[in-house]
Amino acid sequence: MKQDSPWKEVIAALFKDFLEFFFPEIYQDIDFSKGYVFLDKELHQIIKGSKTGKRYSDKLVKVYLLDGTETWLLIHIEIQGYEQKEFPERMYIYNYRIYDKFRKNVISLALLTDDNPKFRPNEYCRSRWGFAAICRFPIVKIIDYRKRLRELKSNPNPFAIIVRAYLKTLQVAGNVQERYSWKKRFLLELYERGMKRETLLAIYDFIDWIMELPEGLDTELHEKIKTITENKKMPHLSTAERYGMKKGVKKTLEKTMPMLHNALATIIEIKFGEAGQPLGTRAARIKNLTKLQKLMDELKRAQSLSEAEMLFTKAKK
């Protein structure tokens, strides 16, 4: 299960909570009374012209510090579970290109949502003959929170339940019934916490996305939740609100699907070279998000081209 779009959306919706949870030192230096601005247009200008390839998972945010200065935060959401040597270089290039174009102080941060414990890039460096260019950036590795689940459960920050839900989704990958059970628990917990409706909507959307269920089970689950919340006289999401969320998810999926196809093609090219090109073509024909996610995970562990071909055959069923 590798998706960056739900992370991107929930960070945008709950940015202040995001910084307080993952980067408390940065949070303490920001003057939120002056607000903050997402610079999607400026970031797009940089990414569009980059030779490192298009990226849709980054967020560029303008904030104001307590000392009155303006700073730009470049938040990169990295979802690749396999080691990619170009990642630190890409962080360096994006940071420099933003500074070069806008002459603004840019702080790069990385959120690593993959499940590879060895993938922890936090520095880009090149040097020769006394010259050195070094770019170090803070990283957060979501799977590191596996040892802090009890602490997360009592943490009121919205990202505590977001991280718990994500980790559980990784744990029960491939087991629909387990995903159904845990999704129900997390969604009910949202209502029981009595949080602001805007916050509830953002987290609900995130969990609804990462813990995707077959349509029949999804409808059954939300009907059960509606009944439980009504019996307990708890405010619940209306049908119109859920419909609006689904429309938003569908719209984002239309953007996400090509990215997943490209990611699969990249994995195939890295592992099998030109011999794997036919598989890249077959990957582009798969339109089921769940199958794409599962196939991506399995392909990373495939030891041969024939094994990879068998995975594609299985995914077609």
Helices and strands as residue ranges (DSSP letters): H 5-13, H 15-22, H 24-29, G 32-34, E 37-38, H 40-48, E 58-64, E 70-78, H 86-102, E 106-112, E 123-128, E 131-136, E 139-141, G 142-148, H 149-153, H 158-171, H 176-193, H 197-210, H 215-231, H 239-272, G 273-276, H 277-283, H 289-301, H 305-316
